[in-house]
Amino acid sequence: MSIKSPLYVVNAGRLAYGPAFDLQREIVAARKSGAVPDVLLFVEHPHVITLGRSGETKNLLASNSVLRQMNVDFQETDRGGDITYHGPGQIVGYPILDLTQHKRDVRWYVEQIEEVMIRAAADYGLNARRVRCRHGIWVDGPADEEKLAALGVHLSRWVTSHGFAFNVSTDLRFFDLIIPCGIEGKRATSLERALGRAVSMNEVRERLTAHFAEIFKVEARLVSVDELRRAINPAHQETR
């Protein structure tokens, strides 16, 4: 029986988008150098709207003054995809994987991330699915299909960054500030809205982690942010 490669699973808690992006870049550099194994970084962002590389500002429906009044940040970023919203009640997962150790295929990678979320939704009795030409996962709503989770990734020398956003108890009114993912006439939903009951964020993270480890054939190891930083920069530990 082969020994599975380790996966560091790090829950950074509530973290603003800028610092989270900087942390991702540190992890990417460390993964490229072999200082750390694959990492799955979980965060929960304060209100922020992000615009991906292929995004169009016309899909932002709110003015700067409205964003300020609602305390919503706006960030352009280097991930794929269009425009999306992150906020409290949403689990954001940033996998930093070396795909040379898995499969050098971007489409395959995106499909595996979607499969992680599809299986997590199935744990709650939801029939989530892919929709052709629309990344993320979708469930049936009262009138039409609704988006439960979004996805946008970036690769550099086959090392991944950015990732997925899974709506658990998200305040869906904030999606009215944008045309989510640039798709007209489609609405976002959340796990709690689809189920009609409260759901534990920790439980959903655990289910996402379990399915991630299963699909990517890795051994998940819970690691604190401090432990991760010491692994990234051992000299920091020596000088403390």
C-alpha positions as CSV (number, residue, x, y, z in Angstrom):
1,M,0.0,0.0,0.0
2,S,1.5,3.3,-1.1
3,I,2.1,6.1,1.4
4,K,0.0,9.1,0.7
5,S,1.6,12.5,0.4
6,P,0.8,15.0,3.2
7,L,-1.6,17.9,2.8
8,Y,-1.3,20.8,5.3
9,V,-4.9,22.0,6.1
10,V,-4.8,25.5,7.6
11,N,-7.8,27.4,8.9
12,A,-6.7,31.0,9.0
13,G,-10.2,32.2,10.2
14,R,-11.4,35.7,9.3
15,L,-8.8,37.3,7.1
16,A,-9.0,40.3,4.7
17,Y,-8.5,39.6,1.0
18,G,-5.2,41.5,0.7
19,P,-3.4,39.7,3.6
20,A,-4.8,36.3,2.4
21,F,-3.5,37.0,-1.1
22,D,-0.1,37.8,0.3
23,L,-0.1,34.6,2.4
24,Q,-1.0,32.6,-0.7
25,R,2.0,34.0,-2.5
26,E,4.2,33.0,0.4
27,I,2.9,29.5,0.3
28,V,3.2,29.3,-3.5
29,A,6.9,30.3,-3.3
30,A,7.4,27.7,-0.5
31,R,5.7,25.0,-2.5
32,K,7.8,25.7,-5.5
33,S,11.0,25.4,-3.4
34,G,9.8,22.3,-1.7
35,A,9.7,23.9,1.7
36,V,6.1,22.8,2.3
37,P,3.9,20.0,0.9
38,D,0.6,20.8,-0.7
39,V,-1.6,23.2,1.3
40,L,-5.3,23.7,1.6
41,L,-5.8,27.2,3.1
42,F,-9.3,28.0,4.5
43,V,-10.3,31.6,5.1
44,E,-13.5,33.6,5.7
45,H,-13.2,37.0,4.2
46,P,-14.9,40.3,5.3
47,H,-17.1,41.7,2.6
48,V,-15.2,42.0,-0.7
49,I,-15.9,41.9,-4.4
50,T,-13.1,40.5,-6.6
51,L,-12.6,40.8,-10.3
52,G,-10.7,38.0,-12.1
53,R,-8.5,38.3,-15.1
54,S,-11.3,37.8,-17.6
55,G,-13.8,39.9,-15.6
56,E,-15.5,43.0,-16.9
57,T,-16.2,46.0,-14.6
58,K,-19.7,46.3,-16.2
59,N,-20.6,43.4,-14.0
60,L,-20.1,45.5,-10.9
61,L,-23.6,47.0,-10.4
62,A,-22.8,49.2,-7.4
63,S,-21.0,52.6,-7.3
64,N,-17.9,53.2,-5.2
65,S,-20.1,55.2,-2.8
66,V,-22.5,52.4,-2.3
67,L,-19.6,50.0,-1.7
68,R,-18.2,52.3,0.9
69,Q,-21.6,52.7,2.6
70,M,-22.0,48.9,2.8
71,N,-18.4,48.4,3.9
72,V,-17.5,46.3,0.9
73,D,-14.0,46.3,-0.5
74,F,-13.2,45.9,-4.2
75,Q,-10.1,44.0,-5.4
76,E,-8.8,43.1,-8.9
77,T,-6.9,39.8,-8.8
78,D,-5.0,37.4,-11.0
79,R,-7.3,34.4,-10.7
80,G,-9.4,33.1,-13.6
81,G,-13.1,33.9,-13.9
82,D,-15.1,37.0,-13.8
83,I,-16.6,38.9,-10.8
84,T,-17.7,37.4,-7.5
85,Y,-18.4,38.2,-3.8
86,H,-16.8,36.9,-0.7
87,G,-18.0,37.5,2.8
88,P,-19.0,36.1,6.2
89,G,-20.7,32.7,6.2
90,Q,-18.8,31.6,3.1
91,I,-16.0,29.1,3.2
92,V,-13.2,30.1,0.9
93,G,-10.6,27.4,0.1
94,Y,-7.3,28.2,-1.5
95,P,-5.5,24.9,-2.5
96,I,-1.8,25.4,-3.2
97,L,-0.9,22.2,-5.0
98,D,2.0,21.2,-7.2
99,L,0.2,19.6,-10.1
100,T,3.4,17.9,-11.3
101,Q,2.8,15.6,-8.3
102,H,-0.8,15.0,-9.4
103,K,-1.7,15.6,-13.1
104,R,-0.6,18.4,-15.4
105,D,-4.0,19.2,-16.6
106,V,-5.9,22.4,-15.7
107,R,-9.3,21.1,-16.8
108,W,-8.8,18.0,-14.7
109,Y,-7.8,20.1,-11.7
110,V,-10.9,22.3,-12.0
111,E,-13.2,19.3,-12.3
112,Q,-11.6,17.7,-9.2
113,I,-12.3,20.9,-7.1
114,E,-15.9,20.9,-8.4
115,E,-16.2,17.2,-7.4
116,V,-15.0,18.0,-3.9
117,M,-17.8,20.5,-3.5
118,I,-20.4,18.2,-5.2
119,R,-19.6,15.5,-2.7
120,A,-19.8,17.9,0.2
121,A,-23.2,19.1,-0.9
122,A,-24.3,15.5,-1.4
123,D,-23.5,14.9,2.3
124,Y,-26.4,17.2,3.1
125,G,-28.7,15.6,0.6
126,L,-28.3,18.1,-2.2
127,N,-27.9,17.1,-5.8
128,A,-25.3,19.7,-6.8
129,R,-23.9,19.5,-10.3
130,R,-21.7,21.1,-12.9
131,V,-23.2,23.2,-15.7
132,R,-21.5,23.3,-19.0
133,C,-19.2,26.3,-19.6
134,R,-20.0,27.6,-16.1
135,H,-17.4,26.8,-13.5
136,G,-18.6,26.1,-10.0
137,I,-21.5,24.0,-8.8
138,W,-25.3,24.5,-9.1
139,V,-28.4,23.3,-7.4
140,D,-32.1,23.5,-8.3
141,G,-33.8,26.6,-6.9
142,P,-37.5,27.6,-6.6
143,A,-37.6,28.8,-10.2
144,D,-34.2,28.0,-11.8
145,E,-30.8,26.6,-11.1
146,E,-28.8,28.6,-8.6
147,K,-25.1,28.7,-7.9
148,L,-24.0,27.2,-4.6
149,A,-20.2,27.6,-5.0
150,A,-17.9,29.6,-7.3
151,L,-14.4,28.7,-8.6
152,G,-11.5,30.6,-10.0
153,V,-7.9,29.4,-10.1
154,H,-4.4,30.5,-11.1
155,L,-1.4,28.4,-12.0
156,S,2.3,29.3,-12.0
157,R,4.8,26.6,-13.0
158,W,2.0,24.1,-12.3
159,V,1.6,25.3,-8.7
160,T,-2.0,26.3,-8.1
161,S,-3.5,29.3,-6.1
162,H,-6.9,30.9,-5.5
163,G,-9.7,28.3,-5.5
164,F,-13.3,28.0,-4.5
165,A,-16.0,29.8,-2.5
166,F,-18.7,27.7,-0.9
167,N,-21.8,29.5,0.4
168,V,-22.9,28.2,3.8
169,S,-24.7,30.9,5.6
170,T,-23.7,33.8,3.3
171,D,-25.9,36.9,3.2
172,L,-27.0,36.5,-0.4
173,R,-28.2,40.2,-0.7
174,F,-24.6,41.2,-1.3
175,F,-24.7,39.2,-4.6
176,D,-27.1,41.9,-5.8
177,L,-24.2,44.3,-6.1
178,I,-22.8,42.3,-9.0
179,I,-23.8,40.0,-11.9
180,P,-22.2,36.9,-10.3
181,C,-19.5,35.4,-12.5
182,G,-20.9,37.7,-15.3
183,I,-23.9,35.4,-15.9
184,E,-27.1,37.4,-16.4
185,G,-30.3,36.2,-14.8
186,K,-28.7,33.6,-12.4
187,R,-28.8,33.9,-8.7
188,A,-26.5,32.6,-5.9
189,T,-27.8,30.4,-3.1
190,S,-26.3,29.0,0.1
191,L,-26.3,25.7,1.9
192,E,-28.6,27.0,4.6
193,R,-31.1,28.5,2.1
194,A,-31.2,25.3,0.1
195,L,-31.7,23.2,3.3
196,G,-33.9,25.6,5.2
197,R,-31.9,25.1,8.4
198,A,-28.6,26.2,10.1
199,V,-25.4,24.5,9.2
200,S,-22.1,24.4,11.1
201,M,-19.2,26.1,9.2
202,N,-16.7,23.8,11.0
203,E,-18.6,20.7,9.9
204,V,-18.7,21.8,6.3
205,R,-15.0,22.6,6.3
206,E,-14.4,19.1,7.7
207,R,-16.5,17.5,5.0
208,L,-14.7,19.6,2.3
209,T,-11.3,18.5,3.7
210,A,-12.3,14.8,3.8
211,H,-13.4,14.8,0.2
212,F,-10.4,16.8,-0.9
213,A,-8.1,14.3,0.7
214,E,-10.0,11.4,-0.8
215,I,-10.1,12.9,-4.4
216,F,-6.5,14.1,-4.5
217,K,-5.2,10.9,-2.6
218,V,-3.4,12.9,0.1
219,E,-3.2,12.7,3.9
220,A,-4.8,15.7,5.5
221,R,-2.9,17.1,8.5
222,L,-4.3,20.1,10.5
223,V,-1.6,22.8,10.8
224,S,-1.9,26.2,12.5
225,V,-1.0,29.4,10.7
226,D,2.0,29.8,13.0
227,E,3.2,26.3,12.2
228,L,2.8,27.0,8.5
229,R,4.8,30.2,8.7
230,R,7.6,28.4,10.6
231,A,7.7,25.8,7.9
232,I,7.8,28.5,5.2
233,N,10.6,30.4,7.0
234,P,12.5,28.3,9.6
235,A,14.9,31.2,10.2
236,H,11.9,33.1,11.7
237,Q,11.6,30.4,14.4
238,E,15.4,30.5,15.2
239,T,15.4,34.3,15.8
240,R,12.3,34.5,18.1
